[in-house]
Structures are given as C-alpha cells and as structure tokens.
Amino acid sequence: MDITPLVAADRQVIESYGQTGFRVSGVAHEGAILVFPEATQPWAGAASVAALTRESLAAVLARGGVEILLVGCGRRMVPFPPALRAALRSAGIVVDTMDTGAACRTYNVLLAEDRRVAAALLPAG
C-alpha cells in the first residue's frame, strides 16, 4: 500500500537534506533556503537562528499568506529569538522551530494537507 502523500505537481516538495544543502522538487540547493509551496529560494544571510532578524525573514513577511513558518535550526533545535517570534505572530505567522530533518518532514506533511506553510532551513551540518 502506497502511503506517500499526494502533492500537486507544481508544489515544492523537500526530497532530501544534508550537511551542505537540500534537494527540493528535483533541484539541488546549496546552503540555507526558504521553501514556499510554489517556490524555493536561497536564504541569504542566515548563519544561525540566534542571529535572525526581521530583515532576514523579510521574504516570508513580504510573500503574504504564510500561516506557519517551520524553522530548521540545523542539527539541533535552538531557541528562536522571542522578539522576532512576537513580530511574526503579529503578522499572523506561527513559528515552530525544530532540527532541520524534522522541519523538512513536517513541511512535506503540512504541504500535503494544503496548509499555508513555509520553511526556513539551515543545512544539517
């Protein structure tokens, strides 16, 4: 029995992750990325979760329609800056931080459920 979630062909599915990058819908990406249901882009300036600012997540805020932001912290989950969490919450975005592997898997599940999700992912290395 096939238990693979059905996802529309035009959606960005995270296929794999590693120490230096990701594979999303057949395309390899080096470094940190932002994944939205319809597009994947480099996440410039994202060196660590602790160093994140509103500006480093400006692409998420500008996109609109995102209700859940999954933040892949790398190998281990780390705390998300409280002031930034509050700023995103005021924009209607709930932030959930976890290790990068868990963020990739959770993104794919929420995408299959047609949720308004995005992922901000640091490589697992």
Secondary structure by P-SEA (a helix, b strand, c coil): ccccccccccccccccccccccccccccccccccccccccccccccccccccccccaaaaaaaccccbbbbbcccbbbbccaaaaaaaaaacbbbbbccaaaaaaaaaaaaaaccbbbbbccccc
